[in-house]
């Protein structure tokens, strides 16, 4: 019998400043903004467990407990949209009334759960779990939703003789149904403060029609896998396949203009994701004073939209404002049969897969949204090697991400303003765009090769215009030397003389090498816009950090 009580807090405070100089394209008189973001979450849980045997073949463990989660979020943005004096960035220098946006939210989830396991001869295991949550963000009287799961694992060697080359084998199956609530204040509409009308306060409706009848989201998952050890435990293979189905998702759909709202909150849609996970581990060399172990893991996942909420054929789940001046947005749109992570934007008009130019050699923009790509990778591979010779240990980790698309503001602004090396081409003799020209009419087109040269300034300003998201793409694939470490273990008698069993000292390097298509930024970094990450977008990303550090490991 055991009892565990614990409590923990997750807290961060983020302060950000945004400065815009005088004569900026959008901010003629400059601007200054401060964002204050505070997040706090406290979790307290209690778990009582009991383990016993029914007889020599059967054993069991039962557990029960509860959890309370309290979460609070405070966000405040204060902006001076114009400055009186250039170069002085504080709110006293504001030329116009300050704009303040404030959001405070609190959320609580109370939980009770039970866990049970029964095993037969420590080779056949059945695990069952149930958990019930009561969330403050769901409608009163309907705040309760349950989780339940079951898993079965079978250690083959406990009941059958294995061949000599197979050291261990286990098969496993599991199924689960999970619930999920929503963020705070999604049930009832309230008024919001606006700028005063003279000396009188002004309040307005929110633009979103909330839903007092929201249901919790539901996720049903199935997984099958196996763990195999070969050649006296020198080689291990773990393989797993899974399927997850999300339904009753809480989404925001466009609302009729006659309602006075821009969007409405509803439950709906079905997304099914399937994936494969592999891990291979091997002890390649094992001698008296030398050991080399290596491991590789492979992950591939694809999420397909199988059903949308009733009455719509596509749904915009979000967008990234690549350039806040307007006209340069990447939309995350899901359609039936499409994939989660599909990005849409505009670009140059196409004919049979080639860019279209006008008779003056200028690329012709197309305002219709098109599929730019998907920000998710095709697969991810991790490769880890560890070498040990006597008291010296050396290791390195390589990460490989293949596939995915990034829309780059760095590429757009850098080429259109002529500050990237790639924009050197054509500065002397101009550029002939690679594409076709219609020398006929729209009804009777005659397509010929473009042969008209234009200046490099005109070409890059038009082709890499901020509104042409399709011309600002990079492949998100990369290979990265994630970590290198070198340790020396001090002699055992030295460590024991000062009260330790083992002491190791070493150096660690992180993010040391990067191989990728684009030379300007780390494709692993996502743009941060407001409180959210913008996936698949480079928004003038800061360089990733390469670091070296000293490490001291002790073991009592």
C-alpha positions as CSV (number, residue, x, y, z in Angstrom):
1,X,0.0,0.0,0.0
2,X,1.4,3.4,-1.0
3,X,0.1,7.0,-0.9
4,X,1.6,9.8,-3.0
5,X,0.7,13.5,-2.6
6,X,2.4,16.1,-4.7
7,X,1.9,19.7,-6.0
8,X,3.7,21.6,-8.7
9,X,3.6,25.0,-10.4
10,X,4.3,26.1,-14.0
11,X,4.9,29.8,-14.2
12,X,6.4,32.3,-16.7
13,X,6.3,36.0,-17.2
14,X,7.1,37.4,-20.7
15,X,7.7,41.1,-21.4
16,X,8.1,42.2,-25.0
17,X,8.8,45.5,-26.8
18,X,8.0,46.4,-30.4
19,X,9.6,49.5,-31.8
20,X,8.9,51.2,-35.1
21,X,11.1,54.1,-36.3
22,X,9.9,57.2,-38.0
23,X,9.3,56.9,-41.7
24,X,8.6,53.1,-41.5
25,X,6.3,52.2,-44.4
26,X,3.3,51.6,-42.2
27,X,4.3,53.7,-39.2
28,X,5.1,57.1,-40.7
29,X,5.3,58.7,-37.2
30,X,6.8,55.6,-35.6
31,X,5.2,53.4,-33.0
32,X,5.9,51.7,-29.7
33,X,4.2,48.7,-28.0
34,X,4.7,46.6,-24.9
35,X,3.2,43.2,-24.3
36,X,3.0,41.7,-20.8
37,X,2.2,38.0,-20.6
38,X,1.8,36.0,-17.4
39,X,0.9,32.3,-17.2
40,X,0.5,30.2,-14.1
41,X,-0.7,26.7,-13.6
42,X,-0.9,24.7,-10.4
43,X,-1.5,21.0,-10.3
44,X,-2.1,19.0,-7.1
45,X,-2.7,15.3,-7.2
46,X,-3.2,12.4,-4.8
47,X,-2.7,8.7,-5.6
48,X,-3.4,5.7,-3.4
49,X,-2.0,2.3,-4.7
50,X,-2.3,-1.2,-3.5
51,X,-0.4,-4.3,-4.9
52,X,-1.1,-7.9,-4.0
53,X,-1.2,-11.5,-5.4
54,X,-4.3,-13.7,-5.8
55,X,-2.1,-16.8,-6.0
56,X,1.3,-17.8,-7.4
57,X,0.1,-17.1,-11.0
58,X,-2.0,-14.0,-10.7
59,X,-1.1,-10.6,-9.3
60,X,-2.8,-7.2,-9.4
61,X,-2.4,-3.5,-8.7
62,X,-5.2,-1.0,-8.1
63,X,-4.9,2.7,-7.7
64,X,-7.2,5.6,-7.2
65,X,-6.8,9.3,-6.9
66,X,-7.6,12.8,-7.9
67,X,-6.2,16.0,-9.3
68,X,-7.0,19.7,-9.2
69,X,-5.6,22.0,-11.9
70,X,-5.9,25.8,-11.6
71,X,-4.7,27.9,-14.5
72,X,-4.6,31.7,-14.9
73,X,-3.5,33.8,-17.9
74,X,-3.0,37.6,-18.0
75,X,-2.2,39.4,-21.2
76,X,-2.0,43.1,-21.7
77,X,-0.8,45.0,-24.8
78,X,-0.3,48.8,-24.7
79,X,0.5,50.6,-27.9
80,X,1.3,54.1,-28.9
81,X,0.3,54.2,-32.6
82,X,2.3,57.5,-33.3
83,X,5.2,59.1,-31.5
84,X,5.8,62.8,-30.9
85,X,9.6,62.7,-31.0
86,X,11.6,60.3,-33.1
87,X,13.7,57.6,-31.3
88,X,12.1,58.0,-27.8
89,X,10.2,54.8,-27.1
90,X,8.0,55.3,-24.1
91,X,4.3,55.9,-23.7
92,X,4.7,59.5,-22.5
93,X,6.0,60.2,-26.0
94,X,2.7,59.1,-27.6
95,X,1.1,61.6,-30.1
96,X,-2.3,60.0,-29.9
97,X,-4.4,58.2,-27.2
98,X,-2.9,54.9,-26.2
99,X,-4.5,51.7,-27.4
100,X,-4.8,49.0,-24.7
101,X,-6.0,45.4,-25.1
102,X,-6.3,43.3,-22.0
103,X,-7.3,39.6,-21.5
104,X,-7.5,37.8,-18.2
105,X,-8.7,34.2,-17.9
106,X,-9.0,31.6,-15.2
107,X,-9.7,27.9,-15.6
108,X,-10.2,25.0,-13.2
109,X,-10.4,21.2,-13.8
110,X,-11.2,18.8,-11.0
111,X,-10.4,15.1,-11.7
112,X,-11.0,11.7,-10.2
113,X,-9.4,8.5,-11.7
114,X,-8.8,4.9,-11.1
115,X,-6.2,2.5,-12.5
116,X,-6.2,-1.3,-12.4
117,X,-3.7,-3.9,-13.6
118,X,-3.9,-7.7,-13.5
119,X,-1.1,-10.0,-14.7
120,X,-0.8,-13.7,-15.3
121,X,2.6,-15.2,-14.6
122,X,4.2,-11.8,-15.2
123,X,3.8,-12.4,-18.9
124,X,0.2,-11.4,-19.7
125,X,-0.9,-8.0,-18.6
126,X,-4.2,-6.3,-18.7
127,X,-4.4,-2.6,-17.8
128,X,-7.6,-0.6,-17.4
129,X,-8.0,3.1,-16.6
130,X,-10.9,5.5,-16.1
131,X,-10.7,9.2,-15.4
132,X,-13.5,11.8,-15.1
133,X,-12.9,15.6,-15.4
134,X,-15.2,18.5,-14.4
135,X,-14.1,21.6,-16.3
136,X,-15.1,25.1,-15.5
137,X,-15.0,26.0,-19.2
138,X,-18.0,23.8,-20.2
139,X,-21.7,24.6,-19.6
140,X,-23.1,24.2,-16.1
141,X,-24.7,20.8,-15.7
142,X,-22.6,19.4,-18.5
143,X,-19.1,20.0,-17.2
144,X,-18.3,16.3,-16.7
145,X,-16.6,14.1,-19.3
146,X,-14.7,10.8,-19.0
147,X,-11.5,9.2,-20.3
148,X,-11.1,5.4,-20.4
149,X,-8.5,3.1,-21.8
150,X,-7.5,-0.5,-22.0
151,X,-4.2,-2.2,-23.0
152,X,-3.1,-5.8,-23.3
153,X,0.5,-6.9,-23.5
154,X,1.9,-10.4,-24.0
155,X,5.5,-11.4,-23.2
156,X,5.9,-14.4,-25.6
157,X,8.9,-15.9,-23.9
158,X,7.0,-16.5,-20.7
159,X,4.8,-19.1,-22.4
160,X,6.7,-20.3,-25.5
161,X,10.3,-21.2,-26.2
162,X,12.0,-18.6,-28.4
163,X,14.6,-19.4,-31.1
164,X,18.2,-18.9,-30.1
165,X,18.6,-15.6,-32.1
166,X,15.6,-14.1,-30.4
167,X,16.2,-13.0,-26.8
168,X,12.9,-11.4,-25.9
169,X,9.6,-10.6,-27.6
170,X,6.5,-8.7,-26.5
171,X,3.3,-7.8,-28.3
172,X,0.9,-5.1,-27.2
173,X,-2.5,-3.6,-28.1
174,X,-4.2,-0.6,-26.7
175,X,-7.4,1.5,-27.1
176,X,-8.4,4.7,-25.5
177,X,-11.1,7.4,-25.6
178,X,-10.1,10.9,-24.4
179,X,-12.0,14.1,-23.8
180,X,-11.0,17.7,-24.0
181,X,-12.5,20.9,-22.9
182,X,-12.0,24.4,-24.4
183,X,-10.4,27.6,-23.2
184,X,-12.1,30.0,-20.8
185,X,-15.1,32.2,-21.6
186,X,-16.4,30.4,-24.7
187,X,-20.0,30.0,-23.6
188,X,-21.8,33.4,-23.0
189,X,-21.4,36.6,-25.0
190,X,-20.4,39.8,-23.1
191,X,-19.8,43.3,-24.1
192,X,-16.3,44.6,-24.6
193,X,-14.9,48.1,-23.9
194,X,-14.0,50.3,-26.8
195,X,-12.6,53.7,-27.1
196,X,-14.6,56.4,-25.3
197,X,-17.0,58.5,-27.3
198,X,-15.8,61.9,-26.1
199,X,-16.0,61.6,-22.3
200,X,-18.6,58.8,-22.4
201,X,-17.6,55.2,-22.1
202,X,-18.4,53.0,-25.1
203,X,-19.0,49.2,-25.2
204,X,-19.6,47.0,-28.2
205,X,-20.4,43.4,-29.0
206,X,-17.7,40.9,-29.6
207,X,-17.3,39.7,-33.2
208,X,-17.7,36.0,-32.2
209,X,-21.0,34.3,-31.3
210,X,-20.3,32.0,-28.5
211,X,-22.1,28.7,-27.7
212,X,-23.6,27.9,-24.4
213,X,-24.2,24.3,-25.5
214,X,-20.6,23.3,-26.3
215,X,-19.7,19.6,-25.8
216,X,-16.2,18.3,-25.0
217,X,-14.0,17.2,-27.9
218,X,-13.4,13.5,-28.2
219,X,-10.3,11.5,-29.3
220,X,-10.4,7.8,-29.9
221,X,-7.1,6.1,-30.4
222,X,-5.9,2.6,-31.2
223,X,-2.3,1.3,-31.2
224,X,-0.5,-2.0,-31.9
225,X,3.1,-2.7,-31.4
226,X,5.9,-5.1,-30.7
227,X,9.3,-5.0,-28.8
228,X,11.9,-7.5,-30.0
229,X,15.4,-8.2,-28.7
230,X,17.9,-10.2,-30.8
231,X,21.4,-11.8,-30.4
232,X,21.5,-11.9,-26.6
233,X,20.0,-8.4,-26.2
234,X,22.6,-6.9,-28.6
235,X,19.9,-5.5,-31.0
236,X,16.4,-4.2,-30.1
237,X,13.6,-3.3,-32.5
238,X,10.4,-1.5,-31.3
239,X,7.6,-0.9,-33.8
240,X,4.2,0.8,-33.3
241,X,1.4,1.7,-35.6
242,X,-1.5,3.9,-34.5
243,X,-4.7,5.6,-35.5
244,X,-6.3,8.6,-33.8
245,X,-9.7,10.0,-34.6
246,X,-10.8,13.4,-33.4
247,X,-14.5,14.3,-33.4
248,X,-16.7,17.0,-32.0
249,X,-13.9,19.5,-32.3
250,X,-14.6,23.0,-31.0
251,X,-14.1,25.3,-34.0
252,X,-15.0,28.8,-35.2
253,X,-17.1,29.1,-38.4
254,X,-18.1,32.2,-40.4
255,X,-21.4,33.7,-39.3
256,X,-24.0,35.4,-41.4
257,X,-23.5,39.2,-41.6
258,X,-27.1,39.6,-40.7
259,X,-26.4,38.1,-37.2
260,X,-24.1,41.0,-36.3
261,X,-21.2,38.6,-35.8
262,X,-18.3,37.5,-37.9
263,X,-17.9,34.0,-36.6
264,X,-19.6,31.4,-34.4
265,X,-18.3,28.6,-32.1
266,X,-19.6,25.1,-32.8
267,X,-18.8,21.4,-32.4
268,X,-18.1,19.4,-35.5
269,X,-15.6,17.7,-37.9
270,X,-13.7,14.4,-37.9
271,X,-9.9,14.2,-38.4
272,X,-8.2,10.9,-38.6
273,X,-4.4,10.6,-38.2
274,X,-2.3,7.4,-38.8
275,X,1.3,7.0,-38.0
276,X,4.3,4.6,-37.8
277,X,7.0,4.7,-35.2
278,X,10.2,2.6,-35.3
279,X,13.2,2.4,-33.0
280,X,16.3,0.4,-33.6
281,X,19.0,0.0,-31.0
282,X,22.2,-1.9,-31.2
283,X,25.4,-2.6,-29.2
284,X,27.7,-2.6,-32.2
285,X,31.0,-3.2,-30.4
286,X,31.5,-4.5,-26.8
287,X,35.0,-5.2,-25.6
288,X,36.6,-5.1,-22.2
289,X,37.5,-1.4,-22.4
290,X,35.5,-0.2,-25.3
291,X,31.7,-0.1,-26.0
292,X,29.8,1.4,-29.0
293,X,26.0,1.7,-28.8
294,X,23.8,3.2,-31.5
295,X,20.1,3.9,-31.9
296,X,17.9,5.3,-34.5
297,X,14.2,6.3,-34.4
298,X,11.8,6.9,-37.3
299,X,8.4,8.7,-37.1
300,X,5.9,9.3,-39.8
301,X,2.4,10.7,-39.3
302,X,-0.4,12.0,-41.5
303,X,-3.6,13.6,-40.4
304,X,-6.5,13.6,-42.9
305,X,-9.7,15.6,-42.7
306,X,-12.6,13.1,-43.2
307,X,-15.5,15.3,-42.3
308,X,-16.2,19.0,-41.8
309,X,-18.9,20.6,-39.6
310,X,-22.3,20.6,-41.3
311,X,-22.9,23.2,-44.0
312,X,-19.3,24.0,-45.0
313,X,-16.9,22.6,-47.6
314,X,-13.8,24.2,-46.2
315,X,-12.7,25.8,-42.9
316,X,-10.1,28.4,-42.2
317,X,-8.5,27.3,-38.9
318,X,-6.2,30.3,-38.8
319,X,-3.9,32.5,-40.7
320,X,-0.4,34.0,-40.3
321,X,0.0,37.7,-41.0
322,X,3.4,37.6,-42.8
323,X,3.3,41.4,-43.2
324,X,1.1,43.4,-41.0
325,X,0.7,46.1,-43.7
326,X,-1.8,43.8,-45.4
327,X,-2.0,41.6,-48.4
328,X,0.5,39.0,-47.3
329,X,-1.3,36.2,-45.4
330,X,-0.9,32.5,-45.2
331,X,-4.2,30.7,-44.5
332,X,-4.4,27.4,-42.8
333,X,-7.4,25.8,-44.5
334,X,-8.8,22.3,-44.1
335,X,-11.0,20.6,-46.7
336,X,-12.5,17.1,-46.8
337,X,-9.8,14.8,-48.0
338,X,-7.1,17.4,-47.3
339,X,-4.5,17.3,-44.5
340,X,-4.0,19.2,-41.3
341,X,-1.2,21.7,-41.9
342,X,-2.2,22.6,-45.5
343,X,-1.2,26.3,-46.2
344,X,-2.9,28.5,-48.8
345,X,-1.8,31.8,-50.3
346,X,-1.5,33.7,-53.6
347,X,1.2,34.0,-56.2
348,X,2.0,34.4,-59.9
349,X,-0.6,33.4,-62.4
350,X,0.1,30.0,-63.9
351,X,-0.3,28.4,-67.3
352,X,0.5,24.6,-67.6
353,X,2.7,25.0,-64.5
354,X,4.7,28.0,-65.7
355,X,4.7,31.6,-64.6
356,X,2.7,34.1,-66.7
357,X,4.2,37.5,-67.7
358,X,2.6,40.4,-69.5
359,X,3.9,41.8,-72.7
360,X,6.3,44.2,-70.8
361,X,8.0,41.2,-69.0
362,X,6.2,41.9,-65.7
363,X,5.0,38.8,-63.7
364,X,1.2,38.7,-63.5
365,X,-0.2,38.3,-60.0
366,X,-3.1,35.9,-59.3
367,X,-5.4,36.8,-56.4
368,X,-6.9,33.3,-56.1
369,X,-5.8,31.2,-53.1
370,X,-3.8,28.1,-54.0
371,X,-2.2,25.3,-52.0
372,X,1.3,26.3,-51.0
373,X,2.2,23.1,-49.2
374,X,2.0,21.5,-45.8
375,X,4.2,22.5,-42.9
376,X,4.3,19.0,-41.4
377,X,7.3,16.8,-42.3
378,X,7.1,13.6,-44.3
379,X,9.1,11.9,-41.7
380,X,11.6,12.5,-38.8
381,X,14.7,10.5,-38.0
382,X,16.9,10.7,-35.0
383,X,20.4,9.1,-34.8
384,X,22.3,8.7,-31.5
385,X,25.8,7.2,-31.1
386,X,27.6,6.7,-27.8
387,X,31.2,5.5,-27.4
388,X,32.9,4.6,-24.2
389,X,36.6,3.8,-23.7
390,X,37.7,3.2,-20.1
391,X,36.7,6.4,-18.3
392,X,36.0,8.5,-21.4
393,X,32.6,8.8,-23.0
394,X,31.9,10.5,-26.3
395,X,28.5,10.8,-28.0
396,X,26.6,12.7,-30.7
397,X,23.0,13.1,-31.8
398,X,21.9,13.8,-35.4
399,X,18.3,14.9,-36.3
400,X,16.9,14.6,-39.8
401,X,13.6,16.1,-40.8
402,X,12.5,15.5,-44.3
403,X,9.7,17.4,-46.1
404,X,7.4,20.2,-45.2
405,X,7.1,23.8,-46.6
406,X,8.1,27.2,-45.1
407,X,6.8,30.5,-46.3
408,X,9.6,33.0,-45.7
409,X,9.2,36.7,-45.0
410,X,13.0,36.9,-44.9
411,X,13.1,35.8,-48.6
412,X,10.3,38.2,-49.6
413,X,11.7,41.3,-47.9
414,X,15.3,40.4,-48.6
415,X,14.9,39.9,-52.3
416,X,12.4,42.8,-52.9
417,X,14.7,45.2,-51.1
418,X,17.9,43.8,-52.7
419,X,19.8,42.9,-49.5
420,X,20.1,39.1,-50.1
421,X,22.9,37.7,-52.2
422,X,20.5,36.0,-54.5
423,X,19.3,39.5,-55.7
424,X,22.7,40.3,-57.3
425,X,21.6,38.4,-60.4
426,X,20.4,40.7,-63.2
427,X,21.7,44.0,-61.7
428,X,23.8,44.7,-64.8
429,X,21.7,43.5,-67.8
430,X,18.3,43.0,-66.3
431,X,16.3,39.7,-65.9
432,X,14.2,37.8,-68.3
433,X,11.6,36.0,-66.3
434,X,11.2,32.2,-66.9
435,X,7.7,31.9,-68.1
436,X,5.2,32.5,-70.9
437,X,3.3,35.5,-72.4
438,X,-0.1,35.5,-73.9
439,X,0.2,37.4,-77.2
440,X,-3.4,36.7,-78.1
441,X,-6.6,37.5,-76.3
442,X,-8.2,36.0,-73.2
443,X,-10.7,34.1,-75.4
444,X,-8.1,33.0,-77.9
445,X,-4.8,32.9,-76.1
446,X,-1.5,32.4,-77.9
447,X,1.3,31.4,-75.5
448,X,4.9,32.2,-76.3
449,X,8.1,32.2,-74.3
450,X,8.8,35.4,-72.4
451,X,11.8,37.2,-73.9
452,X,11.5,40.7,-72.4
453,X,14.1,41.8,-69.9
454,X,13.2,44.1,-67.0
455,X,15.4,45.7,-64.4
456,X,16.4,43.7,-61.4
457,X,14.5,46.2,-59.2
458,X,11.3,45.8,-61.1
459,X,11.6,42.0,-61.2
460,X,12.3,41.4,-57.6
461,X,9.7,44.0,-56.4
462,X,7.1,42.3,-58.5
463,X,8.0,38.6,-58.4
464,X,8.9,38.6,-54.6
465,X,6.1,41.1,-53.7
466,X,4.9,40.5,-50.1
467,X,1.6,39.5,-51.5
468,X,3.0,36.6,-53.5
469,X,3.3,33.9,-50.9
470,X,3.9,31.2,-53.5
471,X,7.2,32.7,-54.5
472,X,8.5,32.8,-51.0
473,X,8.8,29.1,-50.3
474,X,11.6,27.0,-49.0
475,X,11.8,23.3,-48.3
476,X,11.7,22.8,-44.5
477,X,14.0,19.7,-44.6
478,X,17.2,19.8,-42.6
479,X,19.9,17.7,-41.0
480,X,21.2,19.0,-37.8
481,X,24.1,18.0,-35.5
482,X,21.9,18.3,-32.4
483,X,24.4,17.6,-29.7
484,X,28.0,16.5,-29.1
485,X,29.2,15.5,-25.6
486,X,32.5,14.4,-24.1
487,X,32.8,13.1,-20.5
488,X,35.5,11.8,-18.2
489,X,34.5,9.7,-15.2
490,X,36.7,10.4,-12.2
491,X,38.2,7.3,-10.4
492,X,35.7,5.6,-8.2
493,X,37.8,5.9,-5.1
494,X,38.0,9.6,-5.5
495,X,34.3,9.9,-5.8
496,X,33.6,7.7,-2.8
497,X,36.1,9.6,-0.7
498,X,33.8,12.7,-0.9
499,X,30.5,10.8,-0.5
500,X,29.6,10.0,-4.1
501,X,29.4,6.7,-6.0
502,X,30.3,8.3,-9.3
503,X,31.4,11.7,-10.6
504,X,31.7,12.7,-14.3
505,X,32.8,16.0,-15.8
506,X,32.4,17.0,-19.4
507,X,31.6,19.5,-22.1
508,X,28.4,19.6,-24.2
509,X,27.8,21.4,-27.5
510,X,24.3,21.9,-29.0
511,X,23.1,22.9,-32.5
512,X,26.6,22.8,-33.9
513,X,25.9,22.2,-37.6
514,X,22.9,22.7,-39.8
515,X,22.4,21.5,-43.4
516,X,19.3,22.9,-45.2
517,X,18.2,24.4,-48.5
518,X,17.9,28.0,-47.4
519,X,21.0,29.9,-46.2
520,X,19.1,32.5,-44.1
521,X,17.4,30.9,-41.1
522,X,16.9,27.7,-39.1
523,X,13.8,26.0,-40.5
524,X,13.2,24.4,-37.1
525,X,12.2,27.8,-35.7
526,X,8.5,28.8,-35.9
527,X,7.4,32.4,-36.0
528,X,6.0,33.9,-32.8
529,X,3.1,36.2,-33.4
530,X,1.4,37.6,-30.3
531,X,0.8,34.7,-27.9
532,X,0.8,32.0,-30.7
533,X,3.3,30.1,-32.9
534,X,2.8,30.5,-36.6
535,X,3.8,27.1,-38.0
536,X,5.3,26.8,-41.5
537,X,6.2,30.5,-41.5
538,X,9.5,32.4,-41.2
539,X,8.8,35.9,-39.9
540,X,12.3,37.3,-39.9
541,X,13.4,34.6,-37.5
542,X,16.2,35.2,-35.1
543,X,19.2,33.0,-35.5
544,X,19.1,29.7,-33.6
545,X,21.7,29.5,-30.8
546,X,24.8,27.4,-31.0
547,X,26.1,26.7,-27.5
548,X,28.9,25.0,-25.5
549,X,28.6,24.2,-21.8
550,X,30.3,22.5,-18.9
551,X,28.6,19.5,-17.2
552,X,29.0,17.9,-13.8
553,X,27.2,14.6,-13.1
554,X,27.1,13.0,-9.7
555,X,25.6,9.8,-8.4
556,X,25.0,9.0,-4.8
